Amino acid sequence: MSVASNLLPANTSGIETDTSGWTAGANTTLSKSTRFYAGAASLGLTATAAGSVTATISARVAVVAGQEYTAYSYWANVVAAAGRSATIRVDWYAAVSGGTAISSVTSAASTLPNATTWQTPPPILIGTAPVGAQYASVTVTCAGLSAGATVVTDVVSFGLPFTVAGNRFSYDKASAEVSVTGWDAWANATLDRTSTVAWEGWWSLRATATAAGVAEIGATRHAVSPGTEYVAQARVRPTVTGTVRMEIRWYDADIVYLTRTVADHSVTAGDWTACAVIGTAPPGAAHARMAMLPTALSAGEIWYFDQMALRPSPIPTGSVIGYNVQSMEVDGSGWAAVSGCTVSRTTETAWEGVASLRIDETGSNGMNASIRMSAAVPITPRQAYQVAPRLKLGAGPAGRRVSTTYSWYSAADELIRTASSTWELGSSAGTGWYIPTTSAVAPSGAAYLAVGFAIVSTIAGQPAFLDDVQIVPGGLAAIADPVPSSYSATIALQGLTSGGYTYWGLWRQGGDGTLVPIRGPQGDLSQVAIVGDTTVVEDYEAPLGVPVRYYLRTWTGGSYRAVLSDPVVIPEPVSTEIVLKDPGLPARQTTAVVSKGGQPTWTRRARQGVNAIRGRSRPIVISDIRTSREGSMTLVTETAEDLASMWWLLESGNTLLIQWPSLWGERDVYVAVGDVAEAPVVEYAEYTDRTWTVPLTEVDRPVGGATGSTGRTWATVLSENVDGMDLLTSYASWLGAYTGLEGT
């Protein structure tokens, strides 16, 4: 028995300094004794007259109504005497001082040994703070003293019991510290509790077989919800090596049996073994019972059980894997070795629960130890998924790495593709649990996912451990989509706040691997402060008709995470048309036909001086780098709308981006446009066909941000303005309404 955290101050619990934490009751004188159970002192209680001695903590401690608490204290005689017994009591109050107790709970009396040794087990109580309780007081009592006799108590404890998180069982039902309430011997066994052996606290549940064969030990029922996964678990210690079956039995609202979930475990004589069963409540289930079924080889065989629990599986919201695959609490069947290792379930170390997957590396240096999920799990296409395992490596050099691989499968179980991310563990390798979090987006058409891990540069004979593998929707991701109407792409970013980083940046990756930052409202999005988890970015400068990807990175200092989007292809216009854009004002863009023979003939002028030297036949030429490309192209527009769009694009005088059809072999180019000539194709005023002579000079990609969006529509304007007057007073021009910038 133990408290997760003792609510009593250290001096009140251990009396190491003085007795100021205690107030003497009737017939009692307090002192600091040099006897001790722990530390170097204890609380002495001397009887003024024959009878009982008692003491109460001087200051009440805060509690939470409805919460279960436990209390205990250790006792000893100063001089051996028989007939003395100790109790501990908790009184619940609504106020920090004064008033009367709402209620109280007192432990069963526990007899002190007729010796000066410390009493074990000590008196123990378990109680739930009643409605209205905000504070509690602890009182210790020992009866049967003669006048002038002294007893001592030490390690007085009050607090939340040490129990499994989420356990539907009370602490007494989980650990049998006070009684065997909640448990019955259903078949071939007798049941009681014992303090001879225990996993936690002083007591355990003891089942004694009445004959050879299967015994059944069962718990009272608890409410469950259909479709929810539950785990039933216990520590089991037999006197004879054998097997024990763990069960969850499911019942409907009328307590009619539906079905059961079972798991068999091998257990070793004299050892405590963590045993569990995991199952999902079937349709119609309203109640469940936990059962433990040891197989006895003969009558009189004893089985001890402790730290029993029935609880919902501690899996994160949206988890795509079950608890056993996540934490290996029943077995290691959710994982398989691929190469360079063997795998097995172990309870020698764990991050969560009681078990983990042990990875025994068999290869030499340079050979990866690779494992993989035994079965793929259903997922949703175009959804991002985050994988966050706990990994503990054996001793080894700094800089060891772990790689996470995502294998995406179609509904027909065909591999669509794989994606991998690698973490460098640095100096953390070999010193504790590490959490190499990664994420990836399920491609279109994906229906299943299998995750694998590879320990890079393994060391033979050094085991690694895997636990609490969480696979959930979300995480850092960039999901790109083409926008054909504006010859652009939108990139939805998510998970920016995961990892607690400071900045994010987004780059476009071309086919040659070159990274180009994406233009944002204030400039390139190469370092943006993280203020939210999601955002949407528009890229109006992506090349057309060829695959591009987007590289998203979040970081603080030298620590970072990064993901790469799936490839996206932005459709291009017909093969005779080019797209012209204003990078700083994406709303300004148009398409035009390049007339036959109108494709630019580029010239790159030399910059050099030719110097004739007296007495030499050859001159000395002094050169600098050539100029950028210069040329002229001829375009054709047909309609009046095309004509207006062309002039609206050209009249700003801004640097333009020309995007060529992908089959032309031309790379997209930023240009400054010289004097433009517009000429009618037909000498007849009603025809709006025009030819355009456009001189070009290649320039660098312009700096600055992009203003507005081609995605802005009249619906956007209507949603932003109450009425026409509001619109007219908000913008200085229709360009302002078009871009959303006041005063434009």
C-alpha positions as MATLAB code, in Angstrom:
seq = 'MSVASNLLPANTSGIETDTSGWTAGANTTLSKSTRFYAGAASLGLTATAAGSVTATISARVAVVAGQEYTAYSYWANVVAAAGRSATIRVDWYAAVSGGTAISSVTSAASTLPNATTWQTPPPILIGTAPVGAQYASVTVTCAGLSAGATVVTDVVSFGLPFTVAGNRFSYDKASAEVSVTGWDAWANATLDRTSTVAWEGWWSLRATATAAGVAEIGATRHAVSPGTEYVAQARVRPTVTGTVRMEIRWYDADIVYLTRTVADHSVTAGDWTACAVIGTAPPGAAHARMAMLPTALSAGEIWYFDQMALRPSPIPTGSVIGYNVQSMEVDGSGWAAVSGCTVSRTTETAWEGVASLRIDETGSNGMNASIRMSAAVPITPRQAYQVAPRLKLGAGPAGRRVSTTYSWYSAADELIRTASSTWELGSSAGTGWYIPTTSAVAPSGAAYLAVGFAIVSTIAGQPAFLDDVQIVPGGLAAIADPVPSSYSATIALQGLTSGGYTYWGLWRQGGDGTLVPIRGPQGDLSQVAIVGDTTVVEDYEAPLGVPVRYYLRTWTGGSYRAVLSDPVVIPEPVSTEIVLKDPGLPARQTTAVVSKGGQPTWTRRARQGVNAIRGRSRPIVISDIRTSREGSMTLVTETAEDLASMWWLLESGNTLLIQWPSLWGERDVYVAVGDVAEAPVVEYAEYTDRTWTVPLTEVDRPVGGATGSTGRTWATVLSENVDGMDLLTSYASWLGAYTGLEGT';
ca = [
       0.000    0.000    0.000;
       1.259    3.505   -0.806;
       0.121    6.969   -1.691;
       1.012    8.427   -5.063;
       1.870   11.688   -3.304;
       1.615   12.243    0.447;
      -0.556   15.276    1.157;
       0.831   15.621    4.686;
       3.873   17.903    5.108;
       7.172   16.081    5.551;
       7.533   17.022    9.226;
       3.930   15.999    9.963;
       4.479   12.640    8.279;
       7.961   11.879    9.616;
       8.418   14.144   12.678;
      12.035   14.691   11.694;
      12.136   18.241   13.094;
       9.556   18.483   15.897;
       5.969   17.648   16.824;
       4.493   20.957   15.631;
       2.494   19.210   12.919;
       0.403   17.399   15.546;
      -2.107   18.279   18.280;
      -2.399   15.911   21.246;
      -5.777   14.405   22.045;
      -7.196   13.494   25.445;
      -4.996   11.468   27.785;
      -1.978   12.057   25.511;
       1.400   13.765   25.741;
       3.370   14.118   22.474;
       7.137   13.867   22.043;
       9.742   13.407   19.351;
      11.112    9.878   19.626;
      14.447    8.600   18.388;
      12.721    5.406   17.322;
      11.921    5.391   13.611;
      10.438    3.351   10.788;
      12.082    5.663    8.263;
      14.312    8.706    8.638;
      15.643    9.354   12.160;
      12.587   10.140   14.326;
       8.944    9.340   14.999;
       5.978   10.678   16.971;
       5.810    9.484   20.592;
       2.393    9.271   22.311;
       2.432    8.781   26.105;
      -0.710    7.895   28.061;
      -1.498   10.059   31.111;
      -3.788    7.331   32.458;
      -4.680    3.861   31.320;
      -6.589    3.872   28.063;
      -6.096    5.257   24.544;
      -3.717    7.869   23.130;
      -4.568   10.000   20.145;
      -3.163   12.822   17.976;
      -4.587   14.890   15.123;
      -2.721   16.820   12.448;
      -2.575   20.526   13.327;
      -3.581   21.790    9.857;
      -6.192   20.273    7.564;
      -5.227   19.421    4.008;
      -7.211   20.207    0.836;
      -9.143   17.412   -0.862;
     -11.510   17.021   -3.830;
     -15.048   15.758   -3.280;
     -15.675   12.429   -5.010;
     -11.971   11.527   -5.051;
     -10.767    8.331   -3.372;
      -8.022    8.621   -0.720;
      -6.039    6.226    1.456;
      -4.312    6.710    4.812;
      -2.031    4.619    7.031;
       0.672    4.899    9.686;
       3.242    2.504   11.158;
       3.270    1.748   14.922;
       5.621    0.212   17.486;
       5.819   -0.291   21.253;
       8.615    1.409   23.146;
       8.436   -1.448   25.652;
       6.950   -4.794   24.616;
       3.349   -5.174   25.678;
       0.350   -7.189   24.592;
      -3.210   -6.130   23.861;
      -2.573   -2.857   22.051;
      -4.234   -1.964   18.747;
      -3.983    1.047   16.437;
      -6.382    2.784   14.060;
      -6.258    5.756   11.704;
      -9.215    8.054   10.989;
      -9.952   10.700    8.350;
     -12.562   13.409    8.982;
     -13.990   15.372    6.031;
     -14.713   19.103    6.364;
     -16.172   21.900    4.261;
     -13.831   24.555    5.723;
     -10.124   24.827    6.429;
     -10.817   25.346   10.137;
     -13.753   25.159   12.532;
     -17.121   23.565   11.913;
     -18.149   19.973   12.325;
     -17.059   17.049   10.203;
     -19.305   16.104    7.278;
     -18.420   12.467    7.873;
     -15.454   10.299    8.752;
     -13.903    6.950    7.928;
     -11.861    4.806   10.330;
      -9.606    1.863    9.583;
     -10.046   -1.524   11.150;
      -8.067   -1.944   14.369;
      -4.659   -3.510   13.829;
      -2.917   -5.273   16.730;
       0.626   -4.230   17.645;
       3.110   -7.089   18.118;
       4.060   -7.951   21.709;
       7.540   -6.654   20.959;
       9.295   -3.425   20.024;
       9.327   -4.219   16.300;
       7.259   -2.108   13.930;
       3.746   -3.267   13.168;
       3.269   -4.497    9.598;
       0.888   -4.379    7.913;
      -0.132   -1.063    9.460;
      -3.753    0.042    9.924;
      -5.081    1.135    6.545;
      -8.199    3.014    5.484;
      -9.661    3.801    2.084;
     -12.361    6.416    1.731;
     -13.998    8.760   -0.774;
     -14.345   12.451    0.045;
     -18.102   13.139    0.333;
     -20.092   15.855   -1.421;
     -19.140   19.248    0.007;
     -15.787   18.112    1.366;
     -12.896   20.467    0.670;
     -10.527   19.601    3.525;
      -9.559   16.564    5.578;
      -8.036   15.926    8.981;
      -6.077   12.798    9.967;
      -6.174   11.299   13.460;
      -4.086    8.401   14.772;
      -5.145    6.356   17.824;
      -3.678    3.499   19.846;
      -5.753    1.693   22.508;
      -4.807   -0.517   25.444;
      -2.015    1.521   27.054;
      -1.271    1.589   30.767;
      -0.603    4.864   32.568;
       2.809    6.293   31.560;
       3.252    3.865   28.628;
       4.480    5.196   25.292;
       3.927    4.066   21.715;
       5.390    5.588   18.553;
       4.049    6.102   15.035;
       5.905    7.065   11.872;
       5.461    7.654    8.119;
       1.897    8.849    8.620;
       0.505    9.094    5.081;
      -2.641   10.469    3.467;
      -3.232   10.984   -0.252;
      -4.353    9.525   -3.523;
      -3.747    5.769   -3.681;
      -1.208    4.260   -6.011;
      -3.431    2.838   -8.731;
      -3.690    2.406  -12.482;
      -4.941    5.521  -14.294;
      -8.550    5.236  -15.413;
      -9.218    2.141  -13.299;
     -12.940    1.409  -12.866;
     -12.101   -0.523   -9.684;
     -11.896    1.127   -6.292;
      -8.476    0.997   -4.685;
      -9.605   -1.758   -2.299;
     -10.956   -3.836   -5.172;
      -7.725   -3.253   -7.108;
      -5.326   -4.174   -4.290;
      -7.298   -5.945   -1.516;
      -5.723   -3.606    1.047;
      -8.814   -3.632    3.283;
     -11.062   -6.500    2.100;
     -11.876   -8.884   -0.757;
     -15.060   -6.962   -1.571;
     -15.843   -7.068   -5.280;
     -14.284  -10.502   -5.877;
     -15.711  -14.030   -5.796;
     -14.402  -17.539   -6.361;
     -16.679  -18.695   -9.163;
     -15.291  -22.191   -9.538;
     -12.683  -24.579   -8.093;
     -11.168  -22.148   -5.586;
     -11.457  -20.463   -2.227;
     -10.665  -16.780   -1.930;
      -9.176  -14.570    0.774;
      -6.444  -11.972    1.125;
      -2.959  -12.204    2.558;
      -0.101   -9.950    3.606;
       2.461  -12.697    3.069;
       3.255  -11.414   -0.437;
       2.082   -8.347   -2.339;
       3.001   -6.489   -5.493;
       1.861   -3.097   -4.217;
       1.072   -2.227   -0.612;
       0.797   -4.943    2.040;
      -2.007   -7.169    0.817;
      -2.889   -9.264   -2.201;
      -5.803  -11.448   -3.292;
      -5.158  -15.171   -2.662;
      -6.919  -17.978   -4.535;
      -6.434  -21.573   -3.369;
      -7.400  -24.365   -5.771;
      -9.826  -26.940   -4.374;
      -8.881  -29.479   -7.042;
      -6.775  -29.847  -10.155;
      -8.148  -27.972  -13.154;
      -9.259  -24.479  -14.096;
     -10.260  -22.124  -11.281;
     -12.342  -19.006  -11.872;
     -11.910  -15.772   -9.931;
     -14.319  -13.040  -11.012;
     -15.117   -9.419  -10.259;
     -18.417   -7.632   -9.915;
     -19.596   -5.902  -13.079;
     -18.949   -2.358  -14.314;
     -20.669   -0.230  -16.953;
     -19.079   -0.077  -20.424;
     -19.825    1.622  -23.752;
     -20.193   -0.335  -27.028;
     -17.342    0.258  -29.451;
     -14.912    1.354  -26.717;
     -11.751   -0.662  -26.173;
     -11.027   -1.830  -22.616;
      -8.099   -3.500  -20.877;
      -8.286   -5.828  -17.883;
      -4.959   -6.433  -16.146;
      -3.380   -7.835  -12.992;
      -0.089   -8.864  -11.474;
      -0.117  -12.643  -11.016;
       2.186  -14.799   -8.853;
       1.660  -18.603   -8.707;
       3.269  -21.125   -6.404;
       3.593  -23.514   -9.362;
       4.638  -22.507  -12.882;
       1.649  -22.628  -15.209;
      -0.838  -20.575  -17.195;
      -3.554  -18.083  -16.400;
      -6.310  -16.903  -18.707;
      -7.430  -13.287  -18.461;
     -10.984  -12.544  -19.587;
     -13.405   -9.692  -20.122;
     -16.966  -10.974  -20.179;
     -19.522   -8.726  -21.898;
     -23.185   -8.378  -20.883;
     -26.141   -6.364  -22.162;
     -28.284   -3.956  -20.136;
     -30.309   -6.881  -18.729;
     -27.100   -8.623  -17.589;
     -27.474  -11.222  -20.329;
     -24.106  -12.679  -21.339;
     -23.012  -11.698  -24.882;
     -19.446  -12.877  -25.474;
     -15.955  -12.768  -23.989;
     -12.449  -11.606  -24.881;
      -9.570  -13.816  -23.678;
      -5.786  -13.811  -23.483;
      -3.557  -16.601  -22.118;
      -0.330  -15.935  -20.206;
       2.482  -18.159  -18.979;
       3.503  -17.377  -15.399;
       6.482  -18.537  -13.376;
       6.382  -19.810   -9.798;
       7.470  -17.177   -7.301;
       7.515  -14.346   -9.850;
       5.045  -11.525  -10.357;
       3.933  -11.419  -14.001;
       1.974   -8.618  -15.635;
      -1.015  -10.183  -17.407;
      -3.672   -8.393  -19.452;
      -6.486   -8.841  -21.938;
      -7.695   -6.156  -24.334;
     -11.052   -6.111  -26.068;
     -13.648   -3.824  -27.619;
     -17.123   -3.805  -26.099;
     -19.422   -5.418  -28.709;
     -22.693   -3.884  -29.971;
     -25.308   -3.967  -27.229;
     -22.775   -4.267  -24.404;
     -23.631   -2.316  -21.259;
     -21.636   -4.175  -18.584;
     -18.384   -6.089  -18.265;
     -16.737   -8.364  -15.738;
     -13.067   -9.140  -15.336;
     -12.175  -12.777  -14.697;
      -8.894  -14.566  -13.941;
      -8.719  -18.297  -14.682;
      -5.567  -20.048  -13.451;
      -5.047  -23.711  -14.273;
      -4.114  -25.654  -11.145;
      -2.128  -28.893  -11.378;
      -3.363  -30.084   -7.985;
      -5.521  -29.153   -5.024;
      -3.986  -26.611   -2.652;
      -2.116  -24.739   -5.366;
      -2.073  -20.999   -4.558;
      -2.285  -18.026   -6.880;
      -1.753  -14.429   -5.763;
      -3.280  -11.458   -7.603;
      -2.569   -7.758   -7.104;
      -3.021   -4.377   -8.800;
      -6.122   -5.512  -10.703;
      -7.703   -3.060  -13.127;
     -10.490   -2.721  -15.661;
     -10.278    0.514  -17.615;
     -10.767    2.032  -21.042;
      -7.628    1.549  -23.115;
      -5.409    4.635  -22.721;
      -5.197    5.354  -26.447;
      -5.285    8.912  -27.794;
      -8.386   10.309  -29.461;
      -8.596    9.137  -33.070;
      -5.988    6.389  -32.651;
      -5.938    4.075  -35.668;
      -4.302    1.229  -33.740;
      -5.456   -0.723  -30.708;
      -3.862   -0.602  -27.286;
      -1.934   -3.850  -27.667;
      -0.238   -2.610  -30.847;
       0.426    0.676  -29.087;
       1.860   -0.653  -25.816;
       2.301   -4.452  -26.068;
       0.381   -5.047  -22.832;
      -0.789   -8.546  -23.863;
       1.838   -9.667  -26.376;
       4.071   -8.458  -29.202;
       1.850   -9.797  -32.001;
       1.236   -6.305  -33.398;
       4.861   -6.056  -34.578;
       7.190   -8.212  -36.668;
      10.924   -8.148  -37.286;
      11.877   -7.320  -40.883;
      15.658   -7.521  -40.777;
      18.637   -7.274  -38.457;
      16.769   -8.078  -35.247;
      14.325  -10.216  -33.294;
      11.395   -8.874  -31.286;
       9.586   -9.984  -28.117;
       7.333   -8.553  -25.417;
       9.095   -7.667  -22.179;
       8.212   -6.202  -18.786;
      11.787   -5.311  -17.836;
      11.155   -1.689  -18.822;
       8.192    0.309  -20.048;
       7.267    3.902  -20.689;
       3.506    3.338  -20.364;
       1.706    0.415  -18.746;
       3.866   -2.546  -17.764;
       5.276   -3.881  -21.026;
       7.233   -2.841  -24.103;
       8.595   -4.421  -27.275;
      12.199   -5.553  -26.935;
      14.228   -5.280  -30.140;
      17.366   -7.423  -30.026;
      19.760   -6.170  -32.662;
      21.519   -9.036  -34.421;
      23.402   -7.225  -37.166;
      26.816   -5.654  -37.134;
      27.465   -1.930  -37.318;
      25.914   -0.419  -40.398;
      23.066   -2.933  -40.621;
      19.634   -1.585  -39.718;
      17.348   -3.272  -37.202;
      13.961   -2.959  -38.893;
      10.503   -3.768  -37.549;
       7.037   -3.242  -38.976;
       3.390   -3.460  -37.959;
       2.090   -6.991  -38.511;
      -1.071   -5.727  -40.204;
      -2.026   -2.513  -41.971;
      -4.834   -0.424  -40.455;
      -7.627    1.536  -42.191;
      -7.043    5.233  -42.822;
      -8.624    8.109  -44.782;
      -6.960    9.320  -48.016;
      -5.540   12.850  -48.062;
      -5.516   12.913  -44.254;
      -2.301   13.617  -42.385;
      -1.220   11.092  -39.754;
       1.275   11.550  -36.946;
       3.410    8.728  -35.550;
       4.887    9.290  -32.087;
       6.671    6.235  -30.611;
       8.666    5.974  -27.421;
      12.050    4.469  -28.171;
      14.849    3.518  -25.804;
      18.200    2.526  -27.303;
      21.036    0.627  -25.742;
      24.421    2.192  -25.167;
      26.149    3.392  -28.297;
      27.812    6.366  -29.953;
      26.093    9.733  -30.220;
      24.421   10.531  -33.497;
      22.501    7.277  -33.890;
      19.367    7.585  -36.004;
      15.906    6.081  -36.232;
      13.829    6.076  -39.407;
      10.023    5.904  -39.553;
       8.481    4.486  -42.731;
       4.876    4.949  -43.853;
       3.599    2.302  -46.288;
       0.315    3.257  -47.952;
      -1.926    0.571  -49.493;
      -5.015    0.671  -51.680;
      -8.298   -1.034  -50.821;
      -7.060   -3.956  -52.946;
      -4.009   -4.249  -50.653;
      -1.644   -2.945  -53.337;
       1.273   -0.804  -52.222;
       0.769    2.745  -53.485;
       3.997    4.175  -52.122;
       6.197    4.565  -49.060;
       7.511    7.657  -47.308;
      10.274    7.857  -44.708;
      11.460   10.365  -42.130;
      14.662   10.127  -40.107;
      15.527   11.497  -36.672;
      19.037   11.901  -35.360;
      18.908   11.066  -31.665;
      22.150   12.795  -30.803;
      23.400   12.489  -27.259;
      19.963   11.270  -26.071;
      20.579    7.809  -27.513;
      21.222    5.293  -24.796;
      20.218    7.618  -21.928;
      16.444    7.159  -21.731;
      13.191    7.228  -23.652;
      13.095    9.319  -26.812;
      10.061   10.344  -28.899;
      10.968   10.734  -32.604;
       7.694   12.236  -33.869;
       6.983   12.279  -37.611;
       3.962   12.766  -39.852;
       2.867   12.089  -43.436;
      -0.195   12.541  -45.618;
      -2.114    9.563  -46.972;
      -2.099    9.796  -50.777;
      -5.253    9.766  -52.875;
      -6.563    6.224  -53.177;
      -4.934    5.036  -49.950;
      -7.086    2.857  -47.690;
      -4.554    1.282  -45.303;
      -1.336    2.205  -43.519;
       1.481    0.109  -42.067;
       4.202    1.847  -40.055;
       7.743    0.591  -39.636;
      10.832    1.681  -37.708;
      14.499    1.157  -38.479;
      17.344    1.742  -36.047;
      20.160    2.943  -38.264;
      23.717    1.788  -37.511;
      22.731   -0.749  -34.910;
      25.048   -2.429  -32.463;
      24.756   -6.192  -32.093;
      23.908   -7.270  -28.555;
      22.458   -3.898  -27.559;
      18.674   -4.172  -27.129;
      16.271   -1.369  -27.946;
      12.777   -0.953  -26.538;
       9.621    0.363  -28.204;
       6.524    1.474  -26.305;
       3.448    3.731  -26.465;
       3.403    3.971  -30.277;
       0.716    6.562  -31.017;
      -0.685    6.852  -34.549;
      -3.369    9.513  -34.849;
      -4.779   11.880  -37.479;
      -2.941   15.171  -37.532;
       0.640   16.243  -37.091;
       2.813   18.495  -39.213;
       1.653   18.363  -42.835;
       1.466   20.282  -46.100;
      -1.406   19.275  -48.395;
      -1.206   20.850  -51.859;
      -4.015   21.211  -54.394;
      -4.033   22.777  -57.876;
      -6.290   25.746  -58.611;
      -6.755   25.553  -62.394;
      -8.784   28.787  -62.666;
      -5.836   30.879  -61.468;
      -2.993   28.603  -62.622;
      -1.815   28.339  -59.003;
      -1.727   25.997  -56.014;
      -3.079   26.180  -52.480;
      -1.124   24.542  -49.686;
      -2.983   23.743  -46.476;
      -0.563   23.672  -43.540;
      -1.434   21.939  -40.261;
       0.264   20.883  -37.068;
       2.388   24.034  -36.909;
       2.112   24.152  -33.128;
       3.061   20.483  -32.646;
       6.522   20.208  -31.160;
       6.444   23.680  -29.611;
       8.621   25.331  -32.264;
       8.906   29.075  -32.893;
       8.971   29.537  -36.685;
       7.703   27.899  -39.854;
       8.820   28.231  -43.455;
       7.502   26.946  -46.792;
       9.443   26.280  -49.986;
       8.578   24.885  -53.419;
      10.725   21.954  -54.566;
      11.182   21.481  -58.289;
      12.087   18.345  -60.168;
      15.805   19.053  -59.699;
      15.409   19.395  -55.937;
      15.920   23.163  -55.903;
      14.010   24.931  -53.110;
      12.344   28.298  -53.758;
      10.555   30.163  -50.943;
       6.847   30.815  -51.401;
       5.795   34.450  -51.599;
       3.499   35.623  -48.806;
       1.754   38.921  -48.011;
       4.858   40.521  -46.471;
       7.524   38.703  -48.430;
       8.929   35.216  -48.749;
       7.566   32.722  -46.226;
      11.027   31.595  -45.203;
      10.641   32.514  -41.503;
       7.175   33.108  -40.093;
       6.339   33.247  -36.390;
       3.992   30.428  -35.367;
       0.755   31.889  -33.991;
      -1.710   29.096  -34.830;
      -1.881   25.450  -35.758;
      -3.190   25.812  -39.336;
      -3.004   28.190  -42.272;
      -3.481   28.160  -46.039;
      -0.842   29.462  -48.436;
      -1.319   30.286  -52.132;
       1.485   29.840  -54.648;
       0.990   31.807  -57.858;
       4.509   31.277  -59.188;
       4.604   27.480  -59.433;
       5.490   26.112  -62.895;
       2.647   24.654  -64.923;
       2.228   21.116  -66.209;
       5.070   19.601  -64.162;
       5.078   18.016  -60.677;
       6.156   20.210  -57.771;
       6.253   19.519  -54.048;
       6.239   21.762  -50.990;
       8.746   21.567  -48.165;
       7.402   22.675  -44.765;
       9.760   23.190  -41.881;
       9.196   24.245  -38.258;
      12.092   25.095  -36.002;
      13.603   26.771  -32.973;
      17.316   27.384  -33.180;
      18.959   24.238  -34.525;
      16.069   21.932  -33.599;
      13.506   21.370  -36.341;
      10.897   19.140  -37.969;
      10.137   19.027  -41.678;
       7.716   17.368  -44.073;
       7.375   17.237  -47.852;
       3.989   17.387  -49.564;
       2.798   14.966  -52.186;
       3.517   16.078  -55.780;
       0.942   18.364  -57.362;
       0.575   19.357  -61.031;
      -1.035   22.664  -61.951;
      -2.881   22.342  -65.285;
      -1.647   24.563  -68.111;
      -3.644   26.273  -70.862;
      -3.686   25.101  -74.457;
      -0.293   24.507  -75.996;
      -0.298   27.784  -77.955;
      -0.963   30.011  -74.941;
       1.260   31.465  -72.269;
       0.285   32.759  -68.835;
       1.384   36.219  -67.748;
       1.245   37.148  -64.056;
       2.096   40.024  -61.771;
       3.852   38.235  -58.852;
       3.137   41.108  -56.459;
      -0.563   41.362  -57.374;
      -1.773   37.891  -58.388;
      -5.201   39.204  -59.422;
      -3.423   40.788  -62.388;
      -2.913   37.885  -64.755;
      -4.027   36.845  -68.203;
      -3.376   34.350  -70.972;
      -2.446   35.093  -74.571;
      -1.694   33.153  -77.748;
       1.854   33.346  -79.024;
       1.649   34.025  -82.747;
       3.407   31.745  -85.173;
       7.064   32.598  -85.050;
       6.361   34.968  -82.173;
       8.295   33.026  -79.542;
      11.184   35.179  -78.309;
      14.576   34.911  -79.873;
      16.734   35.577  -76.893;
      19.892   37.651  -77.020;
      22.519   37.882  -74.325;
      24.764   40.804  -75.139;
      28.464   40.645  -74.415;
      30.033   43.249  -72.158;
      33.643   43.578  -73.273;
      36.255   45.970  -74.479;
      38.517   45.069  -77.420;
      41.847   46.840  -77.088;
      44.376   46.873  -79.934;
      47.940   46.754  -78.676;
      50.777   48.332  -80.558;
      53.176   45.749  -81.871;
      50.720   42.924  -81.419;
      48.431   41.322  -83.945;
      45.932   40.135  -81.349;
      43.976   42.524  -79.151;
      43.464   42.279  -75.402;
      39.810   41.744  -74.590;
      38.489   42.711  -71.148;
      35.162   41.001  -70.414;
      32.453   40.967  -67.780;
      29.574   38.553  -67.458;
      26.966   38.747  -70.181;
      23.729   40.576  -69.747;
      20.521   38.764  -68.997;
      18.375   37.604  -71.880;
      16.607   40.137  -74.028;
      14.064   39.491  -76.733;
      10.665   40.282  -78.137;
       7.575   38.176  -78.576;
       4.363   38.574  -80.515;
       1.065   37.811  -78.844;
      -2.497   37.618  -80.101;
      -5.710   38.397  -78.196;
      -9.233   37.994  -79.533;
     -11.916   39.543  -77.360;
     -12.409   42.965  -75.858;
     -12.115   41.321  -72.435;
      -8.740   39.855  -73.429;
      -7.599   43.279  -74.595;
      -8.682   44.923  -71.341;
      -7.013   42.202  -69.285;
      -3.750   42.631  -71.154;
      -3.621   46.377  -70.565;
      -4.675   45.965  -66.937;
      -1.712   43.634  -66.489;
       0.781   45.811  -68.368;
      -0.150   49.264  -67.170;
       1.347   48.881  -63.671;
       4.843   48.557  -65.125;
       5.629   45.859  -62.576;
       7.915   42.920  -63.147;
       5.925   40.085  -64.723;
       6.206   36.311  -64.665;
       5.824   34.475  -67.966;
       4.900   30.809  -67.751;
       5.374   28.805  -70.932;
       3.708   25.546  -71.940;
       5.724   22.704  -70.440;
       6.466   21.165  -73.857;
       8.154   24.285  -75.201;
      11.354   23.649  -73.288;
      11.402   27.213  -71.973;
      11.842   27.883  -68.292;
       9.524   30.339  -66.599;
      11.023   33.810  -66.576;
      10.620   37.099  -64.733;
      10.752   40.009  -67.133;
      10.644   43.753  -67.341;
       8.424   44.792  -70.280;
       9.526   47.639  -72.551;
       7.430   49.711  -74.990;
       4.428   47.624  -76.068;
       2.777   47.986  -79.464;
      -0.876   46.988  -79.915;
      -2.114   46.587  -83.492;
      -5.434   45.400  -84.977;
      -5.278   42.144  -86.906;
      -7.961   43.269  -89.386;
      -8.420   46.842  -90.606;
     -12.042   46.867  -89.534;
     -13.098   48.569  -86.298;
     -15.657   45.964  -85.203;
     -13.010   43.252  -84.942;
     -11.269   43.160  -81.547;
      -8.424   40.827  -82.527;
      -5.073   42.371  -81.662;
      -1.418   41.569  -82.082;
       1.009   42.671  -79.421;
       4.710   43.272  -79.782;
       6.196   42.890  -76.346;
       9.920   43.574  -75.727;
      11.324   41.657  -72.772;
      14.339   41.878  -70.477;
      14.935   39.008  -68.074;
      15.263   40.139  -64.446;
      15.667   38.516  -61.049;
      12.680   37.253  -59.104;
      11.254   40.385  -57.481;
      11.312   40.848  -53.737;
       8.296   41.780  -51.654;
       4.970   40.286  -50.808;
       1.918   39.297  -52.816;
      -1.127   41.519  -52.414;
      -4.615   40.062  -52.708;
      -5.734   36.728  -54.040;
      -7.316   35.376  -57.189;
      -9.622   33.472  -54.882;
     -11.309   36.720  -53.808;
     -14.818   36.938  -55.321;
     -17.857   39.189  -55.121;
     -19.170   36.831  -52.441;
     -16.117   37.780  -50.376;
     -16.828   41.491  -50.892;
     -20.479   41.026  -49.886;
     -19.517   39.204  -46.699;
     -17.117   42.003  -45.706;
     -19.451   44.959  -46.236;
     -22.854   45.750  -44.733;
     -24.172   47.627  -47.778;
     -23.100   49.571  -50.853;
     -22.235   52.691  -48.872;
     -19.947   50.633  -46.626;
     -18.217   49.300  -49.747;
     -17.823   52.734  -51.364;
     -16.390   54.261  -48.207;
     -13.972   51.382  -47.598;
     -12.044   51.484  -50.877;
     -10.601   54.284  -52.937;
     -10.977   52.339  -56.186;
     -12.417   49.174  -57.656;
      -8.883   47.793  -57.540;
      -9.085   48.160  -53.755;
     -12.321   46.157  -53.662;
     -10.748   43.608  -55.988;
      -7.643   43.127  -53.839;
      -9.182   43.757  -50.433;
      -6.732   46.564  -49.637;
      -8.215   49.784  -48.289;
      -7.099   52.950  -50.011;
      -5.776   51.178  -53.119;
];
